[in-house]
Amino acid sequence: MATATPPALYITKSPKIPFPQPLLLKICHSFLDSRLERSNSPPLRRRDVAAMCGILAVLGCVDHSQAKRSRIIELSRRLRHRGPDWSGLHCHGDCYLAHQRLAIVDPASGDQPLYNEDKTVVVTVNGEIYNHKELRETLKGHQFRTGSDCEVITHLYEENGEEFVDMLDGMFSFVLLDTKDNSFMAARDAIGITPLYMGWGPDGSIWFASEMKALSDDCERFITFPPGHLYSSKQGGLRRWYNPQWFSEKIPSFPYDPIVLRRAFEKAVLKRLMTDVPFGVLLSGGLDSSLVAAVASRYLATSEAARQWGSQLHTFCVGLEGSPDLKAAREVADYLGTHHHQFHFTVQEGIDALEEVIYHIETYDVTSIRASTPMFLMSRKIKSLGVKMVLSGEGSDEIFGGYLYFHKAPSKEEFHQETCQKIKALHLYDCLRANKSTSAWGVEARVPFLDKDFIKTAMDIDPEWKMIRPDLGRIEKWVLRKAFDDEEKPYLPKHILYRQKEQFSDGVGYSWIDGLKDHANKQVSDSMMMNAGFIYPENTPTTKEGYYYRTIFEKFFPKNSARLTVPGGPSVACSTAKAVEWDAEWSKNPDPSGRAALGIHAAAYEESKDVKTGSLVSNSPQKLVEGVAGKVAGVV
């Protein structure tokens, strides 16, 4: 069955905050003026050609006809939203490597696929390598054709064979073809920040693609390519290249050092300021995004990016009118002195965009869809302003146990094991959402909390320090908050630094989730739910909202392989199924919203029961209890 046609683009309303002039023109004029003022400035040159792109590789095709080439070009076009600036295709015998490029600098060069000196090694890459300059220093015997940060991959392969992936510091998915022996390899970054799928064609071919939509129609079976792995045609299978100590879930014992943790995060943010395009920070006003903005703002003036685009950071926030995030983000932006852009959307606008969102993010997971929709709408506005790159705060809650259900962790051992499980699953949830929601509009999202070195530093800490201890004044993510609690040079206001965890889908406005549930209840009947197990035997939806999303997903991705790429199981406030067992009451209301953490969230669902179902339901949305975060901060 052919993939359904993607829905028509939905036009959101203009932001209600007037802009003095278009951001892109303002930034570009500032850039040109600054270069004219510096008469001794060197001419513009090719620099770090980083890109968040779309890749498609088909290896071992039986059909070498022009029709096959045309088909691969057609499938590659399904990824053009990820790389709207240029397309590339390399064909060698029965192998095809296609690429859709998002050009960050110098559109005339750096196009992919990339090659070694004699073009016997070919690679198509999605992502960027932050340590490429250091790697180039070790490859002085090689001639580089472009300024691309990803070109080091071809030469590292020449020097080290397939055992080089751990040398890369960045986010990436790539497929490399060695034409000398027609062997190939594919690899994905440690955590799965960039998406990658692997499939098998009926003719024996092997496929790789950035998104499922590029291979689902032509493959008999396909899977999510596991993060931290590489595939080798020489060895005929997948193997893990990323093997940190935390992956074994062994309990660490290193003492907590706030300064070490702070410096590790600052380093992670700074390396992600490597850019030659207008950029900004997604700022929700919560702890994680606020820390990203605070660090970026503090060090931007001394960065290379500031010499091109100015030293004032741009921040972006989205929400319903009066939402918690909009208020908190505005306060943080004013405190940091950023150029803040605030976008509003209505519940109806979000509902109207649902089909397009599900087509792009390729999941029917309820939490991911709830959070992806406002992020998708915001990304469109950001791209319209000429911005191609943003920093975002994903990953912190998984590393530090920031979700509210961690309040119920019975021991440091279970706490640590849960964080390990959450990090391992990030590629199915938050990484998928952040990457695909932004890439839908050709915007690149960078996530400093998922820096390899920072994860090691944070996961080496004895989890006893991460445990939530109200008796000691320690709320969720206390070790991170304390690391940036600087009395002399504050990074953030105290009440922001100690603001209670708010999941993105909640923070944009509580009526957003309530509105989605109401809409789904009108679309899905009771009889449909009664037969859900027969219609959808795999990952059977347990709510009308989940059923509604599933019907949309199946329209675009009807194959069983597609269904199996989405995880299932009960969840409370984004917990794993195992953690639901931490509190018997939670099993009565298995909703992934943070407000399902009854007795913990300051605006939790009312503990009243629906007469028909006996399940916990929410009355009208409640406001956060004023002063809770301030009181907690006062005892730290």
Secondary structure, DSSP 8 states (H G I E B T S, - for coil): ---------------SS--SS-HHHHHHHHHHHHHHH-TT----------B--EEEEEES-S--SHHHHHHHHHHHHTTTTT-TTEEEEEEETTEEEEEEE--SS-TTS--SSEE-TTS-EEEEEEEEETTHHHHHHTTTTS---S--GGGHHHHHHHHHTTTTGGG--EEEEEEEEETTTTEEEEEE-SS--S--EEEE-TTS-EEEESSGGGTTTT-SEEEE--TTEEEETTTTEEEE----GGGGT----B---HHHHHHHHHHHHHHTT--SS-EEEE--SSHHHHHHHHHHHHHGGGSHHHHHH-S--EEEEEESTT-HHHHHHHHHHHHHT-EEEEEE--HHHHHHTHHHHHHHH----HHHHHHHHHHHHHHHHHHHTT--EEE--TTHHHHHT-SGGGGG--SHHHHHHHHHHHHHTGGGTHHHHHHHHHHTTT-EEE-GGG-HHHHHHHHTB-GGGTS-BGGGTB-TTHHHHHHT--SSS-SS-HHHHT-----HHHHT-HHHHHHHHHHHHHHS-HHHHHTHHHH--SS---SHHHHHHHHHHHHH--SHHHHTTS--S--STT--TGGGGG-GGGGGS---SGGGSTTTSTT----EE-TTT--EE--S-----TTHHHHHHHT-
